[in-house]
Amino acid sequence: MGKVRDVESASKPAKPSRGKPGGSQPNTFVMFFLNLGQTGLFKPMQGWYARLYTALGLGVIAAAGVWHVYESSIDYNPYWRLGIPAALALGFGWLIFRIVQFQPFAEFLIATEAEMNKVSWTSKDDLYRATTVVLATVVLMAVFLFVVDWLWLFILRNIGVLQFTGGGGFGSTA
């Protein structure tokens, strides 16, 4: 059963190449720069929310940078002061749009959204109850620790272990 028949070759077939450097496939860096010149959408209906929120987050960062450029160019003529930030905003907008359409990154965002759709999110009522329990426990523990601390302070002061000479309140030496 485990023997090789005479008509079959015992050698394994060659594995296809995986696009290593020097191979026929361009690397990711080149693919990204080729992506910048395209206008098409990669799987436009998949991972829409993940792409939207990623683009919004990157847009906020880019807008902060553009605003900083605008604020730091106060000494320039109005055309330069408005033109440079506007050109930067357009450039960053296109870059962000192409980043979320770049195939490897878009695949990651699509997979991320698919996994997030599998998560079992708690209901609003359960969240409210759990938060109430946590806050009540924290308050009760804080009150308990305050009472225990005050009790030990009272006992140790009365037996002469702790002695304060200051006029400040509650153990202060001021």
N, C-alpha and C positions, 0 to 999 in steps of 0.2 A: 504494500500500500504506500509506503513512504519512498519507494524507489522511483527514479526518473526513467521514463521510457526512452528508448533509443531515438525516437523520432522527435522528441521535444528537447529544446535547448535548456541547459541548466543555468545559463546566465540570466541575470535580471535585466529588464529593459532599462534604458537610460532615462534618468529623470529630466523633465524639462527645466530649462534655465529659469531662474527666479528674478531676472533683471538686475543682476549685480552691477556695480560700477564697471564701466567699460563694455557693458552689454548693449543690446539694441534698444532697450527701453530707456527713456529719459528719466532722470532722477526727480524726486519730489520738488526740489527747488526750481528746476526748469519747468516742470509741469505747472507750478504755481504762477510763474511769470507768463506762461502761455495762457493761463486762465484769466489773467488781468485784461487781455485783449478781447476776450469773448463777451458775448452779450446774452447767451442762452442760460436757461435755468436748469439745474440738475435736480431731477425728481421734485418738481415744484409743489406737489400736494403732500409730500411726506415730510414729517418733522417741522411743520410750519411754525408751531408755537416755540419750539426750541430755537429755531433760526431767528424768529422775530425777537425773542428776549435776548438772545446772544447779540444780535445786531444793535438792539437798544442799549445794552450795557456797553458795548464797544463805542457806540455813538456818544454816550454820556462822557466817556473818557476822552474821545476825540474833541467833543465840544468844549470840555474844560481846557484842553490844550489850545484850541483855536481862540478861546476867550483870553487866555493868557497872552497869546501873541497880539491880539487886538489891544489889550490893556498896556502892553509894553511898547507899543508903537505909537504912543501919543505924540511924539515929537515930529512924526512924519507928516507929509502932505496928505489930505483926506483921501485922495485916490489910492495911495499906497496903504494908508491905514485901514481902509475898507477892502481894497483889492486883494492884499496878501491873505488876510483871514478868509475871505470868500473863496479864493483859489484853494487854500488848505482845506476848507470845509468840503468843497466839491471833491477834491482828491481823496480825502479820508472817507467821504461817503461812498465813492466808487470802490475804494479798497475794502471797506467793510462789507459792501454788497457782494463783492467777488469772494471775500473770505468765506462767507456763509454759503456760497455756491460752489466752493472748491470741493471736488469729489471726495477726498479722504475725510475732510472736516465735516462735510454735509452728511456723509455716511455715519460718522460718529454722532452727530446731533440727531439724526433719525433714530439710531439705536438708543440713544439716551432718552428720547421722548417715548419710544416704545417701552422701555423699562419703567419709566415713570408712570405710564398708564397701567402697569401691572401692580403698582403699589396700592395697598389697602389703606386709604386715608381715614382718619377718625372723623366721627360726625361732630357737628358744632356743639351739641349737647354734651357728648362725652368729653370733649375738650374743655368745656366750661366746668364740668364736675371735677375733672382731674386737676385743673388749675386751682379751683377752690380748695381742694384737699391739700395741695402743695402749699398754698399761701397760708392756710390755717395752721398747718403743721409748723411752718417756719415761725409764725407769730407765737404759737404756743411754746415752741422751743426757746425762742428769744426771751419770753416772759419767765419761763422756768429757769434758764441760765442766769437771768438777772436776779431772781429771788435767791438762788443758791449762792451767787456771788455776794449779794448783800448780806445773807445769813453768815457766811464765813467771815466777811469783813467785820460784822458785829461781834461775833464770837472772838476773833483774834484781837480786836481792839480791847474787849473787856478783860481778857486774860493777860494783856500787856505785851503781846507779841508784836503788834503793829502800833506804832506811836507816831502821830503826825503833829508837828508844831505849827504848821501853816494855818492861816485863816481861810484858805480856799475851801471849796466844797468837795466832799466825797473823795478824800485822800489826796487832794492837791497840796503841794508845798508852796504855792504862790502866796 
